[in-house]
Amino acid sequence: MNPDNIKPKYGLFEYSTGEVIPLDVLFDPSKMKWKKVYAKNLARMLDITGDEKTKVIGYLIRKMDSENKIIATMRGIAAELHISPQTVNKVMKIMQK
């Protein structure tokens, strides 16, 4: 499942099973070099295995830009994740400490 609805351009081919495992690669024009984006894979794993608070962390990792900024409201995050704004607020308070 791809939460960003983005079809990956690159993949890793598993010869024994014939499976193609998608890889996330990001080109950062400001630095003019390629880097692998492991953060998106971590965010996907958190979405699959975590509770509501962990899903907030996954959302933040997935949505941050190259300067680690996220432009979103707590209500918007809650609506997108189908959780309460209070849960998002708790996560934000914990992260501020």
C-alpha atoms as one frame of an Amber mdcrd trajectory, in Angstrom:
protein
   0.000   0.000   0.000   1.321   3.425  -0.948  -0.227   6.134   1.290   1.012
   8.937  -0.958  -0.566   7.359  -4.079   2.756   7.710  -5.880   3.900   4.940
  -8.180   7.603   4.318  -7.539   9.942   4.717 -10.496  12.594   2.317  -9.174
  12.398  -1.161  -7.750  14.457  -4.048  -6.493  13.891  -7.326  -8.332  13.891
 -10.535  -6.258  15.030 -13.256  -8.648  13.848 -16.215  -6.581  10.225 -15.008
  -6.353   9.952 -12.595  -9.280   8.696  -9.926  -6.874   9.541  -6.265  -7.501
  10.017  -4.324  -4.261   9.484  -0.559  -4.748  12.318   1.783  -3.756  11.922
   5.432  -2.871  14.573   7.741  -4.311  14.494  11.503  -4.037  16.387  14.028
  -6.126  17.130  17.149  -4.122  17.785  19.896  -6.688  19.117  22.266  -4.027
  21.976  19.880  -3.268  22.247  18.394  -6.781  22.703  14.830  -5.609  20.616
  11.702  -5.093  19.761  10.255  -1.716  17.683   7.306  -0.635  14.618   8.153
   1.377  14.462   5.643   4.180  12.194   7.955   6.173   9.230   7.196   3.899
   9.739   3.475   4.378   9.877   4.000   8.152   6.684   6.063   7.984   4.911
   3.273   6.089   6.011   0.697   8.656   4.789   2.908  11.481   1.412   3.258
   9.740   1.079  -0.507   9.464   2.271  -1.537  12.918   1.592   1.413  15.177
  -1.174   2.800  17.284  -2.752   6.209  16.680   0.147   8.152  18.222   2.649
   6.248  16.087   0.590   6.999  12.985   0.931  10.721  13.752   4.719  10.315
  13.812   4.553   8.410  10.503   2.451  11.197   8.992   4.931  13.863  10.121
   7.890  11.931   8.702   6.097  11.393   5.401   4.978  15.018   5.011   8.132
  16.892   6.076  10.006  18.735   3.363  13.760  18.893   2.727  14.095  21.469
   5.524  12.173  19.277   8.007   9.156  21.607   7.844   5.518  20.526   7.843
   2.695  22.867   7.037  -0.457  21.402   8.578  -2.961  21.979  11.325  -3.584
  19.515  14.131  -7.215  19.252  13.026  -6.120  18.598   9.446  -3.740  15.847
  10.533  -6.441  14.312  12.727  -8.972  14.375   9.879  -6.540  12.822   7.401
  -5.584  10.042   9.836  -9.168   9.551  11.116  -8.123  10.111  14.736  -9.030
  12.703  17.365  -7.385  16.145  17.460  -6.607  15.421  21.142  -4.362  12.512
  20.103  -2.462  14.734  17.663  -2.160  17.391  20.380  -0.691  14.849  22.837
   1.943  13.783  20.290   2.883  17.387  19.557   3.275  18.172  23.262   5.483
  15.107  23.768   7.626  16.105  20.775   8.093  19.640  22.157   9.726  18.303
  25.344
